[in-house]
C-alpha cells in the first residue's frame, strides 16, 4: 500500500493486517521504537486538528522517526496563493511520507497524483477519513470482535466523513448497520448506493429508541456546524440527537458508545463514568493503529 486516500481502497485483508499489527505494537511498543529512525513525516493540515495531527506525530516519533509540520495555513505559502499540487510536490522532497488534511472533498485524491512518497488522507472535507476508520474498527474489534454485530451510527450522516469511511469499511464484515439521523442529515445518496452495491445490511431510522436495545455499538457523531452552508439549517437540527444517562436504561449491558471526537454536547459527561464509554479508548487507539499503518507504508 503506497497511498491511503479512501476507505474504499481497504480490502478485508488490508484491514486485518493493519489491526493485527496494531495489536502487536500495543502489546510491545518498545520493540518498534527504532523501526524508522531517520525517517520524516510531513504534516499538511489545512484544517484544525488535535487528535489526528498529534497521534500521527506521536506514532512517527514512537517508531523512531520525526515529523515536520507545515504550520498554520495563514503563515504558509498557501496564503500567497500556492496551489495544493505545488505544495505537496515541494513537501515530498523534504519527507518520506505525507499526511494531508484539507477542507475540499477529493483533495487527497488529487494530491496523490502529484507525489511519489506515501500519502495518507487525514480527512478531506465531507469526504473520507480512512485512518479514523481503522482505529474505529480496532476499537470495535478489541471490545466485540467484528462478526455478527449490530452497529448504530447516529448524528451527522450527510457531512460526516468518519461515517462515510466507516460505513464503507464495515461492508467487509458480518455486521448490520443502522443509520440514525434527522431527514436533513441522512446519508448521501452516493454512499447509500455504494453500500447497496456492496451488499451491506443497512437500515435507516429517524429515532434511536426503536433500535437501541438491539445494538452492540452506538457510534455518535457531532453535528458539524462548519460543514453547513446555511446557518439556519444547522440551528434546526443542532442538539436534536443527544445521549444522556437516561438512555442507558434501555441499552444492552455490553453496548459500547463511541465518538470520533471532538464532542460538543451530544454525549452527556455523566456517561464518561460508565463502562459504555469507549471514546477516549478509541482516541488512544489512534497511536498504535497509525504506527502500524506508517510502518507498513514506509
N, C-alpha and C positions, 0 to 999 in steps of 0.2 A: 504494500500500500504506500503510494507516494504522495497522494493528496487525500484529504478528507473534507469534502465540501457539503454533502448532504447525507442524511441517514439512509436514503435510498441505495447508496453505494454499499451499505453494510449487509453482507450475507450472514446467515446464522453462524457459519464457521468463523467469520471475522469477529463477530461479537463475542462468541465464546472464547476465542483465543485471547482477546484483549481482557475479558473478565477473569479468565483463569490466570493470566499473567499478573493482573492487578492483585488478585488474591495472594499470589506467591510473593509479590512485593510487600503487601501489607503485613504478611507473616514474617518477613525477614528483610526489612528495609535496608539495614546496614550492608547487606551483600551487594547492593546496587549503587552505593554512594560514589564510586569512581567509574561507573559504567560509561559515562560520556564526558570525561574530563577534557577540557579544552574546547568543547562544543558551545556554540552560542545560539540562543533562541531569540528571534526578533518579534517583539510585541507591537502590533499596529492596531491600536484601539481608537476608532473614530467615534465611539460612544462610551458613556460612563460604564465602569465595571469594577466590582470589588472581588467577588469570589472567582470568577473566571480568570481574570488577569493575575491575581495573586496565587491561585492554585497552579496555573501554568508556570509562573516564575518559581514557585516553591518546588514543583515537580522537576523542573530542569536543574535547579540547584541541588536537589537531593540525588540526582543522577550524576553529580559531579561537574555539570556544566554551569553556564551562567546565562543571563537574559539581558538584552538591551531593549529599551523602551522608547518608542517614538515620542512619548510625552503627549501633552495636550495638543489637540489639533490647532488651537489658537496660536501656538508658538512654533508650529512646524511649517514646512514649505507648502502644506495644503492651504494655509491662509494666503499664500501668494498665488494660488491658482493651479498648483501642480495636480495632475490627474492621478487617479489611483493606479493606473497602469504604470506610469513613470515612477511613482513612489515604490511600488513593490519590485520593479526592476532594479532600482537603486539599492534597496534594502537587501535583496538577495545576494548582493555582492559582499555584504558585511557578515552574514549569518549562515547557519547551517539549516535552519528551518524558520518558517514564518507562521505566526498566529494572527489572524485578521478578524477584527470585529468592525462592522460597517452598517450604517443605517439603511442602506439601499439593498432591497431584496435582489439576489442574483449577483451581488458584487463579488463574492468569493469565487463563483463560477468563472466570472470574467478574469479576476486576478490570477487564477490558477493557470490561465492560458499564457501568462507572461513570465512565469518563473519556472526554474528547473529544480529548485530546492523543495523539500516537502512543505506544503501549505495546509493549514488547518483552519477551517471556518469556525470562529468562536461566536457566531451569530451574525446573520445578515438581515437586518430589518425584521419584517414579519415572516421571514422565510424559514430558515433551518438553524439548528444549534446541535449538531451531532455529538459533540463531546459531552454536553449535558445529558443527552440521551444515554450515552454509555455509562455515566455514573448513576443515572436513574435506574438502569437495568441492573447494575451491580448491586444497588441498594435493595431492589426488589428481590434479586436472587439470594442475597445474604439473609433476608428475612422470610422468604416464602418459596424460594425456587422459582422456576419460570415455566411451570407446567400446570395446566388445569386451574387457571386463575381468572377471577373477575376483577377488572380494574376500571374504576370510575375516574374520569378526567373532567374536572369542573372549573368553570370560570370563563376566561377569555380564550375561546377556541378559534376565533376569527383571526386575531393578530398574534396569538401566542406561538412563537417559533419553537419553544420547547415542546408544545403539544404536537405540532406538525411532525417534528422529528421523532418523538416517542411513538406516536401512532403508527408511523411507517415501520419503525424497528420492531414493534410488537407483533407485526404480521408474521414474523419469523418463528413465533412461539404459539403454544396452545393456550391462548388467552381470549377472554371475551371482553370487548371494550365498550364501556358505557360513557357517552359524552353528555355532560350536563351543563346547560348554558341557557341564557335568555335567547330568544329567537334572533335578536340582532347580533349575537356573537357566536352563532353556530359555526361549525367547521366550514371552511371554504369549499365550494363545490368541487374544485380540483382535487382537494385532499380526500373528500368522500369518494370521488371516482377512483382514485388510486387505491384506496383501501378496499373498495368493492372488487376491483380488478385483481387484487392480491388475495381475495377470498377471505377477508377478515370478518370476524363475528362482531358486528357493530350495531349498537342501539343508541338512539338519541333521546334525551329527556330534557324537560324544562325545570324539573324539580328533583331534589336529591332524595326525598323521603321514600319514594316508591322503590328505589334501587339500593339504598344504603345497606339494609340487612343482608344483602347477598354479596357484598363487596369484600375482597381481600385487601385491596389497596384503594385509597382515595387520594388522587393527585390533584391538588388545589393550585390554581394559578391566579396571579394578580390581574385585576382589571387595569390594563396598561394605559394610563392617561396619555402618555407620549405617542401612542400609536393611533389615537383617534384624530381623524381630520376635522371633526366637529366637536366642540366642547359640550354642546347641548346633548349630543349622542352619548358622550361619556357620563354626564351627570344623570342621565336617565337610567343607567344600569349600575352605577357605582354603588357598592355596598349591598347589592341585591343578593349576592351569594356569599354568605359569611358562615363560618363554622364556629359554633360556641359549644361549651361543655354539655349543654342540654342535648345536643345532637347525639352524644355518645350513648345515651340511654337505649337507642335502637341500633347501635353499631355492634358488629361482632367483636368478641373479646380480642381476636387476633388482628383486627383491622390496623393497617399501617396508614398513617396520614403523612403525605409527602408534599413538598412545595419546592420549586426551584429557587425561591427567594430572589430579590427581597420581598417580604410581605409588608402590607400596609396595615389593614385591619381585617383581612379576610379569614384569619385564624386567630381566635382569642388566645391571649398569652397563657391562660389557665391550662390550655391543652398541652403546653410545653412540659408540664409536670406529669403527664400521663405516659403510659407505655405505648400509646398510639403514635406519639410524635416521633417521626423519623427524619424530619427535615434538616436538623443540624448534623445528624449522622450522614445524611445524604450529601451535605455540603463538604464535610470532611472527606468523604469518599472521592471527591474530585482530585485529590493529590495522587493516591495510588493508581487511579484509573488513567489520569493524564501522564503519569510516569510510564505506565505500561504502553500507552499509545505512542509517546515520544520515543521510548526505547525501540519499539517496533519500526517506527518510521525512520529513525536515524541509523 
